[in-house]
Amino acid sequence: MGRIIKALVVLVILGFIGLTVFAYLGDLGPQQSEVKKPVVLNAD
């Protein structure tokens, strides 16, 4: 029983470390692009 708990704790720690590394090194930002769209104003 103790081995299972130790293995589970190790997996949780490794998962947390992996998530932290991905958050810092992964590309989590949105893709940016310039959008040009004509606007028609009805100002009479």
C-alpha positions as CSV (number, residue, x, y, z in Angstrom):
1,M,0.0,0.0,0.0
2,G,2.9,2.4,0.8
3,R,4.4,1.8,-2.6
4,I,1.2,2.9,-4.4
5,I,1.0,6.1,-2.3
6,K,4.6,6.9,-3.0
7,A,4.2,6.3,-6.7
8,L,1.1,8.5,-6.7
9,V,2.9,11.3,-4.9
10,V,5.8,11.1,-7.4
11,L,3.4,11.2,-10.4
12,V,1.6,14.2,-9.0
13,I,5.0,16.0,-8.4
14,L,6.2,15.2,-11.9
15,G,2.9,16.4,-13.4
16,F,3.1,19.7,-11.5
17,I,6.7,20.2,-12.6
18,G,5.8,19.3,-16.2
19,L,2.8,21.8,-16.1
20,T,5.0,24.5,-14.7
21,V,7.7,24.0,-17.4
22,F,5.1,24.0,-20.1
23,A,3.5,27.2,-18.8
24,Y,6.9,29.0,-18.9
25,L,8.3,27.5,-22.1
26,G,5.1,26.8,-24.1
27,D,3.5,29.2,-26.5
28,L,0.4,30.2,-24.6
29,G,-0.1,33.6,-26.1
30,P,-2.8,34.3,-28.7
31,Q,-1.9,34.7,-32.3
32,Q,-1.9,38.3,-33.3
33,S,-2.6,39.6,-36.8
34,E,-3.5,43.0,-38.2
35,V,-7.1,43.3,-39.5
36,K,-8.1,46.1,-41.8
37,K,-11.8,46.5,-42.5
38,P,-13.5,49.5,-44.2
39,V,-16.1,51.3,-42.3
40,V,-19.0,53.2,-43.9
41,L,-20.2,56.2,-41.9
42,N,-23.6,57.7,-42.6
43,A,-22.8,61.2,-41.4
44,D,-25.0,63.6,-43.4
